[in-house]
Amino acid sequence: MDRIISLLLFAAFFYFIMRFGCGAHMVHGHHHEGPQGTGPGAGKSSKDPVCGMEVAPDAGYSEKYQSREYRFCSRKCLDQFDTNPQQFARA
């Protein structure tokens, strides 16, 4: 019985960490605050470097590569970017 309780406590802890803690950005695609702040570029949509689709600042996925944020319309485009970022990264 103690093992089941320990397992359930560990599962609950893991869920809360992934949902609200360090794993939250992985699940929801928010790696960091993007241009939706008040500075230049605020509220502008970005172009997905893989497929060329326009992506709203609060939609899709984002990833920082070589100090630049890239936004993606889908997880598929993000995964494709991750396989070969040099091919899609803007200079």
Secondary structure, DSSP 8 states (H G I E B T S, - for coil): -HHHHHHHHHHHHHHHHHHHSTTHHHHHT--S--TTSSSTTTT--EE-TTT--EE-TTSSEEEEETTEEEEESSHHHHHHHHH-HHHH---
